[in-house]
């Protein structure tokens, strides 16, 4: 159940970002904060959550994105990368479920 709940929270964070009128640093920071809170609720170490947030914010560097690119699509693609999904699942400690 923990993994399903985590997936729902990450999906909601991405949905909130996608529904924003303008994608800026504040929207990305809010999304990463929601994802970090979801990971913390899944008993992931705080230090690892901070490291993941830092890595994701480096991959989602809005200042380096070319004008005219679909920022929503690019941010969503970062979360669909196999290494991102693997890291999120690997960080999650599934307690009491097999």
C-alpha positions as CSV (number, residue, x, y, z in Angstrom):
1,X,0.0,0.0,0.0
2,X,2.9,2.4,0.7
3,X,4.1,2.3,-2.9
4,X,0.6,2.9,-4.3
5,X,0.1,5.8,-2.0
6,X,3.4,7.3,-2.9
7,X,2.6,6.9,-6.6
8,X,-0.7,8.7,-6.1
9,X,1.0,11.6,-4.3
10,X,3.7,11.9,-7.0
11,X,1.0,11.9,-9.6
12,X,-0.9,14.6,-7.8
13,X,2.2,16.7,-7.5
14,X,2.8,16.4,-11.3
15,X,-0.9,17.1,-12.0
16,X,-0.8,20.3,-9.9
17,X,2.3,21.4,-11.8
18,X,0.6,20.6,-15.1
19,X,-2.5,22.6,-14.1
20,X,-0.5,25.7,-13.3
21,X,-0.9,28.6,-15.7
22,X,2.8,29.5,-15.7
23,X,5.6,27.1,-15.1
24,X,8.2,29.0,-13.1
25,X,10.7,28.2,-10.3
26,X,8.1,28.6,-7.6
27,X,5.8,26.0,-9.3
28,X,8.7,23.5,-9.7
29,X,9.8,24.1,-6.1
30,X,6.3,23.4,-4.9
31,X,6.1,20.2,-6.9
32,X,9.5,19.0,-5.6
33,X,8.4,19.8,-2.1
34,X,5.2,17.8,-2.5
35,X,7.2,14.9,-3.8
36,X,9.7,15.2,-1.0
37,X,6.9,15.2,1.6
38,X,5.5,12.1,0.0
39,X,8.8,10.3,0.2
40,X,9.2,11.4,3.8
41,X,5.8,10.0,4.6
42,X,7.0,6.7,3.0
43,X,9.9,6.7,5.6
44,X,12.7,7.7,3.2
45,X,15.6,9.3,4.9
46,X,15.6,13.1,5.0
47,X,19.2,13.3,3.6
48,X,18.2,11.1,0.6
49,X,15.1,13.2,-0.1
50,X,17.2,16.4,-0.1
51,X,19.7,14.7,-2.5
52,X,16.9,13.6,-4.8
53,X,15.3,17.1,-4.8
54,X,18.7,18.6,-5.7
55,X,19.3,16.2,-8.5
56,X,15.8,16.7,-9.9
57,X,16.0,20.5,-9.7
58,X,19.3,20.3,-11.6
59,X,17.6,18.2,-14.4
60,X,14.7,20.6,-14.4
61,X,16.7,23.8,-14.9
62,X,14.1,26.3,-16.2
63,X,16.8,28.9,-17.0
64,X,18.6,26.6,-19.4
65,X,15.4,25.6,-21.2
66,X,15.1,27.2,-24.6
67,X,12.2,29.6,-25.1
68,X,9.2,28.0,-26.8
69,X,9.7,24.5,-25.3
70,X,6.8,22.8,-23.5
71,X,8.1,23.0,-20.0
72,X,5.3,20.8,-18.6
73,X,6.1,18.0,-21.0
74,X,9.9,18.2,-20.3
75,X,9.4,18.1,-16.5
76,X,7.0,15.2,-16.9
77,X,9.6,13.4,-19.0
78,X,12.2,13.8,-16.3
79,X,9.9,11.7,-14.0
80,X,9.4,9.1,-16.7
81,X,13.2,8.5,-17.0
82,X,14.0,4.9,-15.9
83,X,16.7,6.1,-13.5
84,X,14.3,8.6,-11.8
85,X,11.6,5.9,-11.3
86,X,14.2,3.4,-10.1
87,X,15.6,5.9,-7.6
88,X,12.2,6.8,-6.2
89,X,11.2,3.1,-5.8
90,X,14.6,2.2,-4.3
91,X,14.4,5.0,-1.8
92,X,11.0,3.9,-0.6
93,X,11.1,1.5,2.4
94,X,8.1,-0.8,2.1
95,X,7.4,-1.7,5.7
96,X,5.2,-4.6,6.5
97,X,4.2,-5.4,2.9
98,X,5.4,-8.1,0.6
